[in-house]
Amino acid sequence: MYNPKSHVATEFISDDEIQDTLAYADANKENAALIDQILEKAQLHKGLNHREASVLLACTLPDKNAEILGLAKGIKEAFYGSRIVLFAPLYLSNYCVNGCVYCPFHGQNKHIPRKKLTQDEIRREVIALQDMGHKRLALETGEDPRNCPIEYVLESINTIYSIKHKNGAIRRVNVNIAATTVENYRKLHEAGIGTYILFQETYHKASYLKLHPWGPKHDYDYHTEAMDRAQEGGIDDVGIGVLFGLDKYRYEFAGLLMHAEHLEAAFGVGPHTISVPRIRPADDIDPDTFDNGISEETFEKIVACIRIAVPYTGMIMSTRESMATRRNVLDLGISQISGASVTSVGGYAGTDRDSLESNQFDTSDKRTLDEVVRWLMELGYIPSFCTACYRAGRTGDRFMSLCKSGQIQNCCHPNALMTLKEYLEDYASPETVALGNRVIHEKLTDIPNERIREVVGKHIDEIAVGARDFRI
């Protein structure tokens, strides 16, 4: 039985409920009257449940599909405006004791060199990232209790936060590590992490067990219930996601939304972010061996339907995807992207940046951060390095209440402009500076609150004379 308030994985991710949902969606994929009712509900910007959203995803009516994409664009604009937050992953270690068949870090892969960064090497990596202009990182590790215990992760977080290089500082460290205990989540919370991120990979339990044949990650229930333990440990910003291509995308879509519903029902706050990665080539991994790949058109519709279903949740897309793909989905729902990413251990300060052998996956978008920033502005977006909500304590239900009410625009929009100004002063190329200064003054008028607009307008140029770390 489907029970979103239960803390038992197979109850809040019920296979029977997903199968019934998919059958219902198939039966109504051309039911124009029902689809109109669902779209009318979605226009209230309050979201949809997994069954309603699954009908939209299954819809085969061209005119209704056009409405779905148009609605997603409107919701994205209403909640996130033209801001796109930028971040980078930082790989600490690729030691792993799991047998995940889609990841080159799996324990039996003898091709890749295994590496764990020392604290001095972390400093060099962080300085390299700061010199690009990054303020927000996502820590990544394989699962290996001996080589990468929680104490190492905590020490690394402390090291990262301690590094002040020129005008650079990492202001938010998100963490993507294996499912762990309430005690360890409490330690991560006390260390001052931003979001705890963990991808389910697939919600289909039988497929999950085959894809994770051995190792601690083989335990579906323990992995799926990780966000519950994170919440119990005090982490109220959590990020979920699946790896599209491992199993049937409509099943994953329903499971993903059911997980979001569970977090909302059980803890009063849904996921802070949802990620939508697709499987990519890597050493020892050929995506063609997985027969559940999805087309660009389907991928865009998935993003749009997630945005409609959970309008308040940030959506992340990494450099797994090409510039063209990222362009196509930015206005459909994506609110965060990585830039100039390296998926190898030590790749920012080292020499193996483009070595597929040592990367977790091949990146499609290989542009510099400056190129990505300028590209976003050319498309009409505001590249944002903002971490103000995290540093001001606006997390969990406090963030979500602002987001759901629309008041977040008065926080995020001005802070995006201020952090863009910091980037332009400290790191940008002359071409990016020229464009960026025009964008800042054009976008100032989009701040809803007149008083805040006046304050930001007064202080924006003071960034150049040392008014760093300004936040609303």
C-alpha positions in Angstrom: 0.0 0.0 0.0 1.2 3.5 -0.8 1.9 5.4 2.4 3.9 8.7 1.9 4.2 9.2 5.6 5.7 5.8 6.2 9.5 5.6 6.7 9.6 2.2 5.1 11.1 2.4 1.6 8.8 -0.1 -0.1 5.7 1.7 1.4 6.5 5.3 0.3 8.0 4.0 -3.0 5.3 1.4 -3.7 5.8 -0.7 -6.8 2.1 -1.5 -6.9 1.2 2.2 -6.8 3.7 3.0 -9.6 2.4 0.2 -11.8 -1.2 1.4 -11.2 0.0 5.0 -12.0 1.6 4.0 -15.2 -1.6 2.0 -16.2 -3.7 5.1 -15.4 -1.5 7.3 -17.4 -1.6 5.0 -20.4 -5.4 4.9 -20.2 -5.6 8.7 -20.2 -2.7 9.8 -22.4 -5.2 11.0 -25.0 -8.0 12.1 -22.6 -8.0 15.8 -23.4 -10.7 16.7 -20.8 -8.6 15.1 -18.0 -5.4 16.7 -19.2 -7.1 20.1 -19.3 -8.2 19.6 -15.7 -4.7 18.7 -14.6 -3.2 21.7 -16.5 -5.8 24.0 -14.9 -4.7 22.7 -11.5 -1.0 23.1 -12.4 -1.6 26.8 -13.4 -2.2 27.5 -9.7 1.5 26.9 -9.2 0.9 24.5 -6.3 2.2 21.4 -7.9 0.8 18.1 -8.9 0.8 14.6 -7.4 2.8 11.8 -9.1 -0.3 10.4 -10.8 -1.4 13.7 -12.3 2.1 14.4 -13.5 2.5 11.0 -15.0 -0.6 11.6 -17.2 1.1 14.7 -18.5 4.3 12.8 -19.2 2.4 10.1 -21.0 0.3 12.6 -23.0 0.5 12.0 -26.8 -1.6 15.0 -27.9 0.6 17.5 -29.7 -1.4 20.6 -28.7 -1.4 19.5 -25.1 2.3 18.8 -25.1 2.9 22.3 -26.3 0.8 23.6 -23.4 2.8 21.5 -21.0 6.1 23.0 -22.2 4.6 26.5 -22.1 3.3 26.0 -18.6 6.7 24.7 -17.4 8.4 27.9 -18.8 5.9 30.1 -17.0 6.4 28.3 -13.7 10.1 28.4 -14.0 10.0 32.2 -14.6 7.6 32.7 -11.7 9.7 30.9 -9.1 13.2 31.4 -10.4 13.1 34.4 -12.7 16.2 34.5 -15.0 18.7 33.2 -12.3 20.9 30.2 -12.9 23.1 29.1 -10.0 26.6 27.8 -10.8 28.6 25.2 -9.0 31.3 22.6 -9.5 31.9 19.1 -8.2 35.0 18.3 -6.2 36.0 14.6 -6.2 37.9 13.7 -3.0 38.4 10.0 -3.6 37.5 7.3 -6.1 38.1 4.3 -3.8 34.9 2.3 -3.7 33.7 -1.1 -2.3 30.5 -1.3 -4.3 29.8 -3.2 -7.5 27.6 -0.6 -9.4 27.6 -1.8 -13.0 27.1 1.7 -14.5 30.0 3.5 -12.6 33.7 3.1 -13.5 34.6 3.5 -9.8 33.2 0.1 -9.0 35.4 -2.1 -6.8 36.5 -4.6 -9.5 37.6 -2.1 -12.1 41.4 -2.5 -12.3 41.9 0.1 -15.1 41.6 3.3 -13.2 44.2 4.5 -10.8 42.8 4.9 -7.3 43.4 8.1 -5.5 42.4 9.9 -2.3 43.3 13.6 -2.0 45.4 14.7 1.0 44.4 17.9 2.7 47.2 19.8 0.9 45.9 18.4 -2.4 42.4 19.6 -1.5 43.8 23.0 -0.8 45.3 23.1 -4.3 42.1 21.9 -5.9 40.0 24.5 -4.0 42.4 27.3 -4.9 42.1 26.3 -8.5 38.3 26.4 -8.2 38.4 29.7 -6.4 40.6 31.1 -9.2 37.9 30.3 -11.7 35.3 32.1 -9.5 33.4 29.3 -7.9 31.8 29.8 -4.5 29.7 26.6 -4.3 31.1 23.0 -4.4 29.5 19.5 -4.4 31.8 17.0 -2.7 31.9 13.6 -4.3 33.5 10.3 -3.0 33.2 6.6 -3.6 32.0 4.5 -0.8 34.9 3.0 1.1 34.8 3.0 4.9 38.5 2.3 5.3 39.9 4.8 2.7 37.2 7.4 3.0 35.6 7.4 6.5 33.3 10.1 7.7 36.2 11.7 9.7 38.1 12.3 6.4 35.0 13.9 4.8 34.6 16.2 7.9 38.2 17.2 7.9 38.0 17.9 4.2 34.9 20.1 4.7 36.8 22.1 7.4 39.8 22.5 5.1 37.6 23.8 2.2 35.8 26.4 4.3 39.2 27.6 5.8 40.8 28.5 2.5 40.8 32.2 1.6 42.7 32.9 -1.5 42.8 36.4 -2.9 39.1 37.3 -3.0 38.1 33.7 -3.2 36.1 31.7 -0.7 33.9 28.6 -0.9 30.7 29.7 0.8 28.7 26.5 0.5 29.8 22.9 0.5 27.1 20.4 -0.6 27.9 16.8 0.0 27.2 13.8 -2.2 28.4 10.7 -0.3 27.0 7.2 0.3 24.0 6.6 2.5 25.1 6.6 6.2 23.8 6.8 9.7 21.8 9.4 11.6 24.9 10.0 13.8 27.0 10.7 10.7 24.4 13.0 9.2 24.4 14.9 12.4 28.1 15.3 12.1 27.8 16.6 8.6 25.1 19.0 9.7 27.4 20.3 12.5 30.2 20.7 9.9 28.0 23.3 8.1 27.2 21.5 4.9 24.7 22.9 2.5 22.6 20.2 0.8 23.0 16.5 1.3 22.6 14.9 -2.1 22.1 11.2 -2.9 20.8 9.8 -6.1 18.5 6.8 -6.0 19.9 5.7 -9.4 16.7 3.7 -10.0 13.5 3.3 -7.9 12.7 -0.1 -9.5 13.8 -2.5 -6.7 14.5 -5.5 -8.8 16.6 -3.5 -11.3 18.3 -1.7 -8.4 19.5 -5.1 -6.9 20.8 -6.2 -10.3 22.6 -2.9 -10.9 24.2 -3.0 -7.5 25.1 -6.7 -7.2 27.4 -6.4 -4.2 28.6 -3.9 -1.6 26.8 -1.8 1.0 24.8 0.0 -1.8 23.1 -3.3 -2.6 20.7 -2.7 0.3 17.8 -0.9 -1.5 15.9 -0.1 1.7 18.9 1.4 3.5 19.8 3.5 0.5 16.2 4.7 -0.2 15.6 5.7 3.4 18.8 7.7 3.6 17.0 11.1 3.3 14.8 10.2 6.3 18.0 9.6 8.4 19.5 12.8 7.1 16.4 14.7 8.2 16.6 13.1 11.6 20.2 14.2 11.8 19.2 17.8 11.3 19.9 18.2 7.5 16.8 19.9 6.2 18.1 20.6 2.7 18.3 17.3 0.7 18.7 16.6 -3.0 17.3 13.6 -4.8 17.6 12.2 -8.3 17.8 9.2 -10.6 20.2 8.2 -13.3 18.0 8.2 -16.4 18.8 5.4 -18.8 19.1 2.6 -16.2 15.4 1.7 -16.2 12.2 2.8 -17.8 11.9 6.6 -17.5 8.2 6.8 -16.7 8.7 4.4 -13.7 11.6 6.5 -12.5 9.6 9.7 -12.9 6.8 8.4 -10.8 9.2 7.1 -8.1 11.0 10.4 -8.0 7.8 12.4 -7.4 6.7 9.9 -4.8 9.9 10.4 -3.0 9.4 14.1 -3.0 5.8 13.6 -1.7 7.1 11.4 1.1 9.6 14.0 2.3 6.9 16.6 2.2 4.4 14.4 4.1 6.9 13.0 6.6 9.0 16.1 7.4 7.0 19.1 6.1 9.5 20.0 3.4 10.2 18.5 0.0 13.6 18.1 -1.6 15.7 21.2 -2.0 16.9 20.0 -5.4 16.1 17.3 -8.0 18.9 16.2 -10.4 18.3 14.7 -13.8 21.5 13.0 -14.9 21.7 10.6 -17.9 24.2 7.8 -18.2 27.4 8.8 -20.0 30.4 7.0 -21.4 33.3 6.3 -19.0 36.1 3.8 -18.5 34.7 0.3 -18.4 31.2 1.7 -19.0 29.3 1.7 -22.4 25.9 3.4 -22.2 24.7 1.3 -25.2 24.7 -1.7 -22.9 21.7 -0.1 -21.2 18.6 -0.2 -23.3 16.6 2.5 -21.6 18.1 5.6 -23.2 15.8 8.5 -23.8 15.5 11.0 -26.7 16.2 14.7 -26.4 12.5 15.4 -26.8 11.5 13.0 -24.0 14.3 14.4 -21.8 12.9 17.9 -22.3 9.4 16.7 -21.4 10.7 15.0 -18.2 12.3 18.3 -17.1 9.1 20.2 -17.9 6.8 17.8 -16.0 9.1 17.8 -12.9 9.0 21.6 -12.9 5.2 21.6 -13.1 4.8 18.9 -10.4 7.3 20.5 -7.9 7.5 24.2 -8.8 9.3 25.1 -5.6 12.2 22.6 -6.0 15.5 23.5 -7.6 16.6 21.4 -10.6 20.2 20.5 -11.4 21.9 19.7 -14.7 25.6 18.9 -14.9 28.1 19.0 -17.6 27.1 15.4 -18.5 24.9 17.2 -21.0 26.0 19.2 -24.0 25.7 22.9 -24.4 22.7 22.4 -26.8 20.8 20.1 -24.4 21.4 22.5 -21.5 20.2 25.4 -23.6 17.0 23.6 -24.5 16.0 22.8 -20.9 17.1 26.0 -19.0 13.8 27.7 -19.5 11.8 24.5 -18.9 12.9 24.1 -15.3 16.7 23.9 -14.7 17.8 26.3 -12.0 21.4 25.1 -11.3 24.2 24.0 -13.6 27.8 23.0 -13.1 30.5 24.8 -15.0 34.0 23.8 -16.0 33.6 20.5 -14.2 36.2 17.8 -13.7 35.0 14.4 -12.6 38.4 12.9 -11.7 40.2 13.1 -8.4 42.8 15.9 -8.5 41.7 17.1 -11.9 41.5 20.8 -11.3 45.1 21.4 -10.2 46.4 18.3 -11.8 47.0 17.2 -15.4 44.4 14.5 -16.0 41.4 16.8 -16.6 40.4 15.2 -19.9 41.5 11.7 -19.2 38.4 9.5 -19.6 40.3 6.7 -17.9 40.2 8.5 -14.5 36.9 10.3 -14.8 33.7 9.1 -13.3 31.9 10.0 -16.5 32.7 11.9 -19.7 31.6 15.5 -19.7 29.9 16.9 -22.8 30.2 20.6 -22.0 33.9 21.3 -21.6 33.8 25.1 -21.7 35.5 27.3 -19.2 33.5 28.9 -16.4 33.9 32.3 -18.0 32.5 31.0 -21.3 29.5 29.5 -19.5 28.9 32.7 -17.6 29.0 34.8 -20.8 26.8 32.3 -22.6 24.2 32.4 -19.9 24.1 36.2 -20.1 23.8 36.1 -23.9 20.7 33.9 -23.4 19.2 36.5 -21.0 20.0 34.7 -17.7 21.7 36.0 -14.6 24.6 33.7 -13.6 24.4 33.5 -9.9 27.1 32.4 -7.3 24.7 33.2 -4.4 24.8 31.2 -1.2 23.0 33.7 0.9 20.1 31.6 2.0 22.4 28.9 3.4 24.5 31.5 5.3 21.4 33.4 6.5 19.8 30.2 7.8 17.0 30.1 5.2 17.0 26.3 4.8 14.4 23.6 4.9 10.9 24.8 5.6 12.1 28.4 6.0 13.4 28.4 2.4 10.4 26.6 1.1 7.9 28.9 2.7 9.6 31.9 1.0 9.8 30.0 -2.3 6.2 28.9 -2.3 5.0 32.4 -1.5 7.1 33.9 -4.3 9.0 36.1 -1.8 12.2 34.4 -2.6 12.5 36.7 -5.6 13.3 39.5 -3.2 16.2 37.5 -1.8 17.6 35.5 -4.7 17.4 38.1 -7.5 19.4 40.9 -5.7 21.9 38.4 -4.3 22.4 36.9 -7.8 23.3 40.4 -9.1 25.7 41.1 -6.3 27.6 37.8 -6.7 27.7 38.3 -10.5 29.3 41.7 -9.8 31.9 40.0 -7.6 32.7 37.5 -10.3 33.0 40.3 -12.9 35.4 42.3 -10.7 37.6 39.3 -9.7 37.7 36.7 -12.4 35.9 37.6 -15.7 37.4 38.3 -19.1 37.0 41.8 -20.6 34.3 40.6 -22.9 32.4 39.1 -20.0 32.8 42.2 -17.9 31.4 44.4 -20.5 28.4 42.3 -21.1 27.9 41.6 -17.4 27.8 45.2 -16.3 25.1 45.9 -18.9 23.1 42.8 -17.7 23.3 43.9 -14.0 21.9 47.3 -14.6 19.2 46.0 -16.9 18.1 43.3 -14.4 18.1 45.6 -11.5 14.6 46.7 -12.5 13.3 43.1 -12.2 13.7 43.2 -8.4 10.1 43.2 -7.1 10.5 45.1 -3.9 11.2 48.8 -4.5 13.2 49.3 -1.3 15.5 46.3 -2.0 15.9 47.5 -5.5 17.1 50.9 -4.2 19.6 49.3 -1.7 21.1 47.0 -4.3 21.3 49.8 -6.9 23.2 51.9 -4.3 25.6 49.1 -3.3 26.2 47.2 -6.5 29.2 49.3 -7.6 30.8 49.2 -4.2 31.8 45.6 -4.8 34.8 47.0 -6.7 36.1 48.8 -3.6 35.7 45.9 -1.2 32.0 45.4 -0.3 32.3 41.7 -0.6 29.9 39.2 0.9 26.9 41.5 0.7 23.7 39.6 1.0 20.0 40.1 1.5 
